[in-house]
Each structure stands twice: as C-alpha cells, then as structure tokens.
Amino acid sequence: MSDTETVHTVPSTPSLSTAARRRLLRLAGVGTTVVVTLAVWGAGLLAGADYVLSDPSGAVVIDASTTAVVTLVAALLGWGSLALLERLTRHASRIWVTLAVVVVTASMIPIFFVNATPGTQVALFLVHLAVAVLVPALLRTRHP
C-alpha cells in the first residue's frame, strides 16, 4: 500500500464582483425599506390612523399601495442619486447621506400642515421616519 493522498479539486463558484454585490445589497435595501414602511403603515392603521387627508376639493386616502409605490420610487431615486454621486466624487457617501437627511426632513414638514387627524399625522410621521432611517442605512456605500 502506498501512503499517498489523493487531492480532489472542486471547481470554485464564480464570486460576485464588488459592484454586483453592492447592487444586490442595495436592491435588498430597497425591498426592505418598502416592507418595513408597509409594516409601519399597517401598525398606524391598527392604532387608529385613517390616513385621510382632506382639503376643499375633497379627500385623499393614503392606502398601502400608495405608500408602497411612493416608498419604492423614493428609494430608487435615492439609489440612483447615490450611484451618480459615486461616479462624480470620492465623497459620495457623505454627500448622499446629508442629501437624504435634508430630503426626508423636508418631506416631514408638510405632515403637520395637512388637514388630517392627529393619529394620521403621527402615523405619517413614523412612516417617513422609517424611510429616513432605512434608506440611508441600507443604501450607503460600505467598504469591505
């Protein structure tokens, strides 16, 4: 008998490039943001928010599909602006997080001026806050 070992090589699976991994993580971040935002919206509904905004021309109801679509569009715009900044500057992450904070803060101001119940105003604030926390946290550049 021989004391030799047989070594079997296993073909390696192709690993994702850094850019592809970043895109997948950001796509997951967008999806997570939509899901969490809908959960916060649902919690507000269960807590009594009616999500009705009224003005002299009528009433608008902010339903789950509206919440999901607006969140998706905002997150995708955030992703697009981050990708653009990454191509234009080396300080993209810092600039983008600052921009995201300004945009989300500005989006919260009208909540307190709409004609809605206090419960709806608080629920809308919490939905916006969920986006404010999640989008920058999930989309910003992470260096390995």
SERO-4910 file (N, C-alpha, C, O; in steps of 0.05 Angstrom, whole numbers):
BEGIN
 pado doro    nc1    nc2    nc3   cac1   cac2   cac3    cc1    cc2    cc3    oc1    oc2    oc3
  Met    A     17    -24      0      0      0      0     17     25      0     39     25     11
  Ser    A      7     45    -12     21     70    -15     10     90      5    -14     90     11
  Asp    A     27    107     15     19    128     34     14    155     20     21    176     31
  Thr    A      3    154     -3     -2    179    -17    -31    187    -14    -49    170    -11
  Glu    A    -36    212    -14    -64    223    -12    -73    232    -40    -57    242    -56
  Thr    A    -98    228    -44   -110    238    -69   -124    264    -62   -141    265    -44
  Val    A   -117    285    -77   -130    311    -72   -149    316    -95   -142    316   -118
  His    A   -174    321    -88   -194    327   -108   -198    357   -108   -201    370    -87
  Thr    A   -198    368   -131   -203    397   -133   -232    401   -139   -244    387   -156
  Val    A   -244    420   -126   -272    427   -130   -272    453   -145   -260    473   -137
  Pro    A   -286    454   -168   -287    479   -183   -300    501   -165   -321    496   -153
  Ser    A   -287    523   -165   -298    545   -148   -322    558   -163   -322    560   -187
  Thr    A   -340    566   -146   -363    581   -158   -355    609   -163   -340    621   -147
  Pro    A   -364    620   -185   -356    647   -190   -367    666   -169   -391    666   -163
  Ser    A   -349    682   -158   -359    701   -138   -369    726   -151   -360    734   -173
  Leu    A   -387    739   -138   -397    764   -148   -376    786   -146   -361    787   -127
  Ser    A   -376    803   -166   -358    826   -164   -368    844   -142   -391    843   -134
  Thr    A   -351    862   -134   -358    881   -113   -382    898   -122   -400    903   -106
  Ala    A   -382    906   -147   -404    923   -158   -430    907   -158   -451    917   -151
  Ala    A   -429    882   -167   -453    865   -168   -463    860   -140   -487    861   -135
  Arg    A   -445    855   -121   -454    850    -93   -467    875    -82   -487    874    -68
  Arg    A   -455    899    -88   -466    924    -78   -493    929    -90   -511    938    -76
  Arg    A   -497    922   -116   -524    925   -128   -544    907   -115   -567    916   -110
  Leu    A   -537    882   -110   -555    864    -96   -562    873    -68   -585    871    -60
  Leu    A   -542    883    -54   -548    893    -27   -566    917    -27   -584    920    -11
  Arg    A   -561    934    -47   -578    958    -49   -606    951    -58   -626    963    -48
  Leu    A   -609    932    -75   -635    922    -83   -650    911    -59   -674    916    -55
  Ala    A   -636    895    -43   -648    884    -19   -655    907      0   -675    906     14
  Gly    A   -638    928      1   -644    951     18   -670    965      9   -686    973     26
  Val    A   -674    968    -17   -698    980    -27   -722    963    -19   -742    973    -10
  Gly    A   -720    937    -24   -742    919    -16   -748    919     13   -772    920     21
  Thr    A   -727    919     30   -731    920     59   -745    946     67   -762    946     84
  Thr    A   -737    968     55   -749    994     61   -779    993     55   -794   1003     71
  Val    A   -786    982     32   -815    981     25   -830    964     45   -852    971     54
  Val    A   -819    940     52   -833    922     71   -836    935     98   -857    934    110
  Val    A   -814    947    109   -815    959    135   -834    983    135   -849    987    154
  Thr    A   -834    998    114   -852   1021    112   -881   1012    113   -898   1024    126
  Leu    A   -887    991     98   -914    980     98   -921    969    126   -945    971    134
  Ala    A   -902    958    140   -908    948    167   -914    971    186   -932    970    202
  Val    A   -899    993    183   -904   1017    200   -932   1029    192   -947   1037    209
  Trp    A   -938   1030    166   -964   1040    157   -986   1022    169  -1006   1033    178
  Gly    A   -983    996    168  -1003    978    179  -1006    981    209  -1029    980    219
  Ala    A   -984    985    223   -986    989    252  -1001   1015    258  -1017   1016    277
  Gly    A   -997   1036    241  -1012   1060    245  -1042   1056    240  -1058   1067    255
  Leu    A  -1048   1040    220  -1076   1033    214  -1089   1019    238  -1111   1025    246
  Leu    A  -1074    999    249  -1084    984    272  -1087   1002    297  -1104    997    314
  Ala    A  -1070   1023    298  -1072   1041    321  -1093   1062    318  -1098   1078    336
  Gly    A  -1107   1063    295  -1129   1081    291  -1125   1103    271  -1144   1119    267
  Ala    A  -1103   1104    258  -1099   1125    237  -1116   1118    213  -1117   1095    204
  Asp    A  -1131   1138    203  -1148   1133    180  -1135   1140    153  -1145   1133    132
  Tyr    A  -1112   1154    155  -1097   1162    131  -1113   1178    111  -1109   1175     87
  Val    A  -1132   1194    121  -1148   1211    103  -1137   1239    106  -1136   1251    128
  Leu    A  -1130   1251     83  -1122   1279     81  -1144   1293     67  -1152   1285     45
  Ser    A  -1154   1314     79  -1176   1328     66  -1169   1357     60  -1153   1369     74
  Asp    A  -1180   1367     38  -1177   1395     30  -1203   1403     18  -1221   1387     15
  Pro    A  -1206   1429     11  -1231   1438      0  -1241   1423    -25  -1265   1422    -30
  Ser    A  -1223   1411    -40  -1232   1397    -64  -1239   1368    -59  -1249   1355    -78
  Gly    A  -1235   1358    -35  -1242   1331    -29  -1223   1318    -10  -1206   1331      2
  Ala    A  -1225   1292     -8  -1207   1277     10  -1190   1257     -6  -1198   1247    -26
  Val    A  -1166   1253      5  -1147   1234     -7  -1141   1214     14  -1134   1221     37
  Val    A  -1142   1189      7  -1135   1168     26  -1108   1156     18  -1104   1148     -5
  Ile    A  -1090   1155     37  -1064   1144     31  -1065   1114     39  -1064   1107     63
  Asp    A  -1068   1097     19  -1071   1069     24  -1044   1055     23  -1023   1067     18
  Ala    A  -1044   1028     26  -1020   1013     27  -1005   1014      0   -981   1015     -1
  Ser    A  -1020   1012    -22  -1007   1013    -48   -994   1040    -54   -972   1040    -65
  Thr    A  -1007   1061    -46   -995   1088    -49   -969   1089    -33   -949   1100    -42
  Thr    A   -971   1080     -8   -947   1080      9   -924   1064     -3   -901   1073     -3
  Ala    A   -931   1040    -13   -910   1023    -25   -898   1036    -50   -873   1035    -53
  Val    A   -914   1047    -67   -904   1059    -92   -887   1083    -86   -865   1086    -98
  Val    A   -896   1101    -69   -881   1125    -62   -854   1117    -49   -834   1129    -55
  Thr    A   -855   1098    -31   -830   1089    -18   -811   1077    -38   -787   1082    -38
  Leu    A   -822   1060    -56   -805   1048    -77   -792   1069    -95   -768   1068   -101
  Val    A   -808   1088   -104   -797   1110   -121   -776   1126   -106   -755   1132   -117
  Ala    A   -782   1133    -81   -762   1149    -65   -736   1133    -61   -714   1144    -64
  Ala    A   -738   1107    -55   -714   1091    -51   -699   1088    -77   -674   1089    -77
  Leu    A   -712   1084    -99   -699   1081   -125   -685   1107   -133   -663   1107   -144
  Leu    A   -699   1130   -128   -686   1156   -133   -662   1160   -116   -641   1170   -124
  Gly    A   -664   1151    -91   -641   1152    -73   -618   1136    -83   -595   1145    -83
  Trp    A   -624   1112    -92   -603   1094   -103   -590   1107   -128   -566   1107   -131
  Gly    A   -607   1117   -145   -597   1130   -169   -579   1154   -164   -558   1157   -176
  Ser    A   -588   1170   -144   -571   1194   -138   -545   1185   -125   -524   1198   -129
  Leu    A   -546   1164   -109   -521   1154    -97   -502   1143   -118   -478   1149   -118
  Ala    A   -513   1128   -137   -496   1117   -159   -484   1140   -175   -460   1139   -183
  Leu    A   -499   1161   -180   -489   1184   -195   -466   1198   -180   -445   1204   -191
  Leu    A   -471   1202   -154   -451   1215   -137   -425   1198   -136   -403   1209   -135
  Glu    A   -428   1172   -135   -404   1154   -134   -387   1157   -160   -363   1154   -159
  Arg    A   -401   1164   -182   -386   1168   -207   -372   1195   -208   -353   1199   -222
  Leu    A   -383   1214   -193   -374   1242   -195   -355   1251   -173   -339   1269   -178
  Thr    A   -355   1238   -150   -339   1247   -128   -330   1224   -110   -343   1203   -110
  Arg    A   -308   1228    -96   -299   1208    -77   -313   1210    -50   -310   1193    -33
  His    A   -328   1232    -46   -342   1236    -21   -372   1230    -24   -389   1242    -10
  Ala    A   -379   1212    -42   -407   1207    -49   -423   1199    -25   -445   1209    -21
  Ser    A   -413   1181     -8   -429   1171     15   -436   1194     34   -459   1196     43
  Arg    A   -417   1210     40   -421   1232     59   -441   1253     47   -459   1262     61
  Ile    A   -437   1260     22   -455   1279      9   -483   1267      7   -503   1281     13
  Trp    A   -485   1242      0   -511   1229     -4   -527   1227     22   -551   1232     23
  Val    A   -513   1219     44   -528   1217     69   -538   1244     78   -560   1247     88
  Thr    A   -522   1265     74   -531   1292     80   -555   1300     63   -574   1311     74
  Leu    A   -553   1294     37   -575   1300     19   -600   1284     27   -622   1295     27
  Ala    A   -597   1259     34   -620   1243     42   -633   1254     68   -658   1254     69
  Val    A   -617   1262     87   -628   1273    111   -644   1299    105   -666   1303    116
  Val    A   -633   1316     88   -647   1341     81   -674   1335     67   -694   1347     73
  Val    A   -673   1316     48   -697   1310     32   -719   1298     50   -742   1306     49
  Val    A   -711   1279     67   -731   1266     85   -742   1286    105   -766   1286    111
  Thr    A   -724   1303    116   -733   1323    135   -753   1342    122   -774   1349    133
  Ala    A   -747   1350     97   -765   1368     83   -792   1354     77   -812   1367     76
  Ser    A   -791   1328     73   -816   1314     67   -833   1311     92   -857   1307     89
  Met    A   -822   1314    115   -837   1311    140   -852   1337    148   -872   1336    161
  Ile    A   -842   1360    139   -853   1385    147   -883   1388    139   -899   1396    156
  Pro    A   -891   1381    114   -919   1384    107   -938   1367    123   -962   1373    124
  Ile    A   -928   1346    135   -946   1328    150   -961   1343    172   -985   1337    177
  Phe    A   -949   1363    183   -962   1377    205   -979   1400    196   -991   1414    212
  Phe    A   -980   1404    169   -997   1425    158  -1021   1415    142  -1037   1430    133
  Val    A  -1022   1388    139  -1045   1376    125  -1069   1375    143  -1066   1373    167
  Asn    A  -1092   1375    131  -1117   1372    146  -1122   1342    150  -1134   1329    133
  Ala    A  -1113   1332    173  -1116   1303    179  -1119   1300    210  -1112   1319    225
  Thr    A  -1127   1277    218  -1129   1272    247  -1101   1271    259  -1082   1265    244
  Pro    A  -1098   1277    284  -1072   1275    297  -1060   1247    294  -1036   1244    291
  Gly    A  -1077   1226    296  -1067   1199    292  -1055   1194    265  -1035   1181    262
  Thr    A  -1068   1205    245  -1058   1202    217  -1032   1218    215  -1013   1208    202
  Gln    A  -1030   1241    226  -1005   1257    225   -982   1242    238   -960   1241    227
  Val    A   -987   1231    261   -966   1216    275   -958   1191    259   -934   1185    257
  Ala    A   -978   1177    249   -972   1153    233   -956   1160    208   -937   1146    201
  Leu    A   -963   1182    194   -948   1190    171   -920   1198    178   -901   1193    163
  Phe    A   -917   1212    201   -890   1219    210   -873   1194    215   -850   1194    207
  Leu    A   -885   1173    227   -870   1149    232   -863   1134    206   -842   1122    204
  Val    A   -881   1135    186   -875   1123    160   -851   1137    148   -832   1125    138
  His    A   -851   1164    148   -829   1180    138   -803   1174    153   -781   1173    142
  Leu    A   -806   1172    179   -783   1166    196   -771   1139    189   -746   1136    189
  Ala    A   -787   1119    184   -777   1093    175   -761   1095    150   -739   1083    148
  Val    A   -770   1110    131   -755   1115    106   -729   1130    113   -708   1124    102
  Ala    A   -731   1150    130   -708   1166    137   -686   1149    150   -662   1155    146
  Val    A   -693   1129    165   -674   1112    178   -664   1091    159   -640   1085    158
  Leu    A   -682   1078    145   -674   1055    129   -659   1061    103   -639   1049     98
  Val    A   -668   1080     88   -656   1085     62   -626   1092     65   -609   1080     52
  Pro    A   -619   1112     81   -590   1117     84   -574   1094     95   -552   1089     87
  Ala    A   -586   1080    114   -572   1057    126   -568   1034    107   -547   1021    108
  Leu    A   -587   1029     90   -586   1006     72   -573   1012     45   -564    993     32
  Leu    A   -572   1037     37   -561   1042     10   -533   1054     10   -519   1053    -10
  Arg    A   -524   1065     32   -498   1079     31   -476   1059     26   -479   1035     30
  Thr    A   -454   1070     16   -431   1053      9   -418   1042     33   -413   1055     53
  Arg    A   -414   1016     32   -399   1002     53   -373    992     41   -373    977     21
  His    A   -351    999     54   -325    989     44   -318    964     59   -320    963     84
  Pro    A   -310    943     45   -303    918     59   -279    920     77   -271    900     89
***
